[in-house]
Every structure is written in structure tokens, then in C-alpha cells.
């Protein structure tokens, strides 16, 4: 996952690095940005502009399932 850019470049990079390091350490797949194709499209987002609506979460679930399914 990542953060909105208003958190600042350095903070966002460090935040993302945590997940890269954890995936590497535990040898697990990682989804770089599971809101790909969802954010910032207002069709798929709640009014807050940060969280997906039901239609957006269906897309998110598809991203996650493609990574998780081979592990099942």
C-alpha cells in the first residue's frame, strides 16, 4: 500500500519500504498498489476521495485474488 502524496515524499517512501522489506523477508508476494485503476477515479471512490466504494472494492478484491489464488 501507499499513502496520499500530501504525506510528503520521504514519508511515503519509508512507508512503502516497510512492505517491500516485509515481503522480501517473509518471501511473500506483494501488491504494490491495490487501488490501481480505482483511485483517484471518482466513479469508484467515496466522497472522501481516499476510500473505495462498493464498485471500487470489487476491483480491489480482483487485484488481491489474482495474487492470493495461486497460494491457496
GIRA-V804018 format. One record per helix or strand of 3 or more residues. SS is the DSSP state (H for helix, E for strand). FROM is the first residue (numbers start at 0). TO is the last residue. If there is no record, write none. Layout:
ss->(SS/SS)
from->(FROM/FROM)
to->(TO/TO)
This chain:
ss->(H/H/H)
from->(4/8/53)
to->(6/25/70)
